[in-house]
């Protein structure tokens, strides 16, 4: 029933011709706090749900409390605060326009404040392009990034229509660093692709993208277990200039044991790759201890070790030494969809944004949806 409701809402966004009925807004989760949250701004206005509004000169300090917030020593029995400013709002060294929403909730049995930033989609995209790729890249690569990011955002909005936010501001969805990171070429790329998304059979696609594939992108089937004809995996000879095309990392034995403690329950003696995908990425991996053995996916290995420690599942060599384990590999990210450095390489060769997108998402079409 829940899935049917999501599908109904998704279809309601579109006309029979496949066009969106209006320009879109999205909701971005920009922070979670179990301790004090500190928001700075100018002439702050705070509007609690179902309670009178109040003001603050230039800062607001709140902590999560049972069934509400404690702000400046005052208990507010409401689950949502809307904070707006005459200027920009500053939170965790990031700046945001207009307003932030503070949502009091219990998460994993702990009280926390979830901070959500409501924002027009086109404005959000300027921040995404600015955060995801360098300003020095060719305009066609930035335009390809803008179209892919817009498509991804619309799909996530449909997928999370019943949640308090549509996307995280991290690599788990799309990296969004707020208004202070924006650059002019990103604004130009978003403006020149206004309302354009990638479609398959008149609907937005799953427009995944990543930093560096390392010669070959992964199919959605092998990467996510999703049968999507427009994500079959593509050869990518143009990302060699990325500093993440090849890498090596040493992970200490103590960190290895801690990462897999709940899974194996003992010291890891050996890590063995059992199978690989067509693009060479780890599919099944054996964790071997003195008495136990567990088989996990390559995706789980990377998640448990940490995305910054293991840049991709395209591990080409692995060895144990006296300090721990050495991993050598190629690429950065999950490998599905558009390779950002490959897109840059194609743009350097004179390829258009549409040609770049067609390479990584075959069987798709760029359409203006509003």
N, C-alpha and C positions, 0 to 999 in steps of 0.2 A: 504494500500500500504506500509506504514511504517513497519507494523508487518511482511509483506511478505518479505521485504528487510532484516530485522533482521534474519528471518528464513533462507533465502538464504545464508547469510554470515555465520551463525552458521553451516549449512551443509557443506559449503565449507571448514571449518576447519578440516573435518574428511574425511578419506578414506572410501571406501565401507566396509572395515572390521571393521569400528568403531574406528580406530586409528587416533589420531591427527597427522597431517603432520609434526609438528615441536614442539620443546620445546617452551613454551609460555612466553610472557611478559605481565605485567599488569600495569595499571596506577592508583595510589592511591592519593586521595585528602587528603592532610595532614594539610591544613590550609586555612582559609578565613580571609582577613584583610580589614577593611574599614579605618584603620589608617596606621601608618608606619609599614612596614615589615623590619625586621633586620635579615640578613643571614650572618653567619660567616664561614670562611673557609681559605684555604691556596692557594695563587696565583689564585684568582678567575678569571674566564673568563666569560664574559656576552655577549651572542649572541642574539640581538634583531632580530625579524623576519623582513627581508627586509631592515635592516640597518647594518652599519658596527659594528663589534664586538669591545669590549673594555675590559680592565682589571681593577681589583681592588686588592690591596695587601691582605687584610684579612677580609674585611667586605663590605656588600652592604646594603644600606638603601634606600627603595623606598616607595612611597605612590601612591595610585590609583589616576588617573587623567582622565579627559574626553578624551576618545579615546586613552588612553595610560598610561604611568607611569611618575612620577617625581622622578628621581634618583639623589641625590646629587645636587639638584637645577636645573638639566637639564631635560627638557621635552622630552620624547621619544614617538613619535606618532606611536606606534605599539601595537598590542594587545597581544604579547607574548614575553617573555624573557626566554632564556635557560641559567641557571647559573650552571657552573661546577667548580670543585675544584681538586687540586692535592691530597688533602686528603679528609676527611669527611666534609660535610656541616652541620652546626648546625642551627636549627630553633626551637624556643620555647622549649629549653632544650632537644630536640630530635636530634639525629644524623642520617644523611642519606648519602649513598654512591653515588659517581659520579656526579649526577645532579638533579636539581629541575627545574620545569617549572613554570613561573609566568604568569598567564593569567589575563589580564585586562578585566573586564566585568561589566555590570549593573545587579545587583541582587536585586529584590524587590525595584526597583526605587532608588537604591544607588550604587555608584561606589565602586567596591571591587576588590581585588587581590585574585584569587584562586591559591593556590600552589599545584601542582601535582608532584608526585614522580614516574617516570617511572622505573620499576625494573623487572628483570627476576622472573618468578613465583616461582621457587624453592628457590631463595634467599629470596623472600617475605615471603614464608612459614616458614622459620626459625624464622623470627621475629614474625609471627602470633602465632606459637606454644609457643614461649617464652613469649609472652604477654598474651595469653589466659589461660595457665595452669602453675602450679609451676614446677620447674626443678626437684624437689624431687619425682615426680610421677613416677610410673612404666613405662618402655619404651613402653609397648604395649598400654597403654592409650595415650601416646604421639604420637605413630604411628597412632592410630585411629583418633586423633585430626588432624594430618597432612593430612590424606586422606580426611577427611570431609572438611577441610579448602581448600584443593586443588580443590575439586569438587565444593564447593560453589563459589570459585573465578572464575572458568571457566564458571559457569552458569551466574554469574554477568557480566562477560566480554561480553557474548552473549547478555544479556538483555540490557546493556548500550553501545552497540557497537557504537552508534552515539553520545555519550556524551564525554566531554573532559576527563572524568575519569571513571573508572570501579567500584571502591569501595571507601567508606569513611574509615578513619582510626579509627573509633569509634565503639561503640556497635551497632550503626545503621547497620553496616555490619560486619566487623571483626576488633578487636582491634589490631592495629599495632603501636608500639612505636618506630620504627626505629632500627638502627643497634646496638645501645649501649646496648640494652636489651637482646641480643641473648645469649643463653647458649648451652653448648656442647651436652647435651642429646637431645635438640631440633634439632640440626644439624644431629645427628645420626638418629633420627626418620624420618626426611625428606629424608636423604640419603637412608635409607633402604626401603622407600616407593616411591622412585623416579618415577614420572610419573603416579602413581596409583590413580585412582578415583573410585567413586561409580557410577554404571550405572544401568539403568533400560531400557530394550529393546534397548541396545547398545548406549544409550545417557546419559550424565551426569544428575544426579538428583538434586533436590532442597535439598541440604544437610544442613538443618538448625541445629543449635546446641545452647545450652544455659548452664548456670552455674549449676543450681540445679532445678530438677523438683518437688521434694517433694512427692515422691511415685509413680507418674503416669505422663507420658508425654502426651501432648495434640496432638490430630490428626490434620493434616493440614486442614481437612474439617472444624473443629470447631475453630481452631486457626486463619486460614487465609481465609476460604471459598474456599479452593482449594481441588479438589477431586484427591488425590494422594494415590494410593493403597499402596505405600511403606512408608507412614507416617500415620499409623492407630492409633498411640498412643500405648505406651508400659508400662507395669508395671515395676517399678524401685525400688527394695528394697535396693539398694546399695548406695544411696546418703545420708544416715542418718548422716554420719560423717561431712557433710558440715555445716559450721557455719551459712549458710543461709537456712538450712532445715526448721527451724522454726524462726519466727521473729515477732516483735511488733513495731509499730511506732505511735507516736503522731504527728498529723499535725494540727497546730494552725488554728483557725477559719478564721483569716485574710488571710492566705495562701489558704485555701479552697475557700473563697469568690473570691479572686483574680484569681485563676485558672479557675473558672467557670463563671466569670463576663460576658464575651462576649456571653456565652451560655444561662445563666439563667437571667442575668440582675438584680439580687437582692441577698440578703443574703441567703445562703444555710441553711435551717432549719433541713433537714433530707436527708440522703443518704440511699436508699433502694435497695438491690439486688433482682431483679425480676426473674432472671433465671440463671442457671449454666450449664456448659458443662458437659460431662460425667466424666471428670477428676476432676470436682468440681470448675473449674475456673468461674469467673464472666462472663456472656454473656451479659445480659441486666441489666442496673442499672438506677434507677430513682433518679434524682436530684430534691428535693422538696423545694420550697421557700414559702414565705407567700402567694403569689398569683399565682405563676407559677410552672409548673412541666415539666421537660424535661427528655426524655429517651435516654440514650447513651449506647455504648458498654463498656464492661469491659476494652478492649484494649484502648479505648479513655480516660477512667477515668485515667488509669495509665500514658498515654502519657501526659495528661493535668496537672496531679499532679506532674509528674517528675519521671523518671525511678529510680532514686536514692532514692526517698522518698517512693514509693510503689514498692517493689522489684518484685512483680509478681501480676497477677490477681487471684491467688489462695488465696483469702481472706476468712478465716474461721470464723472470728468474726469482727464485726464493731459496735462501740458505740459512742455516743456523750456525751461529758462532758463539764464542764465550760470553758475549754481551747480550745476545738475544737473537732476533731474526732480521735478516736483510732482505728487503723487497726491491726488485727492479721492475720498471714497467713503462708504459707509454700512456699519454693522455691524461685528462683531468675532467672528472664528472662522470655521470652515468652512461654517456655515450650514445643515447637515443636522440634522434632528431637532428637539428641543425648544429653543426660544429661551428662555434663562433669564430675561431681562428681560421677555419677552412673558408668561412664566408668572407672574411677579410682577404684571404688569399685570392679568392675568386673575383672580388671587387678590384683588387690590384691588377688583375688581368683584363679588366674592362667589362666584367659581367654585371648585368643589372640586378636589382633586388629581386625581380620576378624570376630571373634565371637562377639565382642562388637558391631561392625557396623551392623552385621546381626540382632542383638537384636533390635536396635533402628531404623534400616532401612530395615525391612523384604522385601523380593522379589527383593533385589538388589544384585549386584555382583561387586567385586573389580576387575578392569581391568587396565592393564598398557597401557596408551594412547600415550606415546611417549618414 
